[in-house]
Amino acid sequence: MLVALALLAIPLLPLLEALRSGAGLKSIFKPDLLLLGLPFVIVFLIVSYRHYSWRYTVGEGNIESRRGIIAREVNLIRITDVRNINVRQTLFERILFIGDVEFGSSGTADVEVVFQGVSRPMRVKRKVQEMLP
């Protein structure tokens, strides 16, 4: 979220410099400057949506992932049923200390609950392993 805010501020730097030098508002808002900021606004909106629409919880004997603001998708698995915990990270994700944590149970061969884009996924894995019976 902080990276998205920082990237959003980059196109504003020429505008702030123009204001500081005394240029009028009409000369500041040029179409090329607005187009320069558009990709940063889009990235900020995507990051904000993911931040507010995805919720992951571990507790009360359950592991749960919730997605969506209007429509909702909820996946749940009991901690006592967890049989495997996988962590998936690309090289870029390892550099940023983020990754996906996947939880599977003995009931199915597939992964039932996935925490996507979690900060420090190995720490999440260890914490859940400590809760296992």
LINDAJO-V393645 format. One line per field, one symbol per residue. ss: DSSP state (2 for helix, 1 for strand, 0 for the rest). psi: psi as a letter, one per 20 degrees, with the letter a starting at -180 (. if undefined). Layout:
ss = ???
psi = ???
//
This chain:
ss = 0222222222022222222200002222002222222222222222222222211111100111111000001111112221111111002222220111111110000011111111102222222222200
psi = ghgggghhhgiighghghhhijqrhhignqhhhhhhighhggggggggghgiipppqorkjqppppqqgfqppppqpqhhiphqoqppprgghhhjlrappppqrihrirphppopkppmhhggggghhhiq.
//
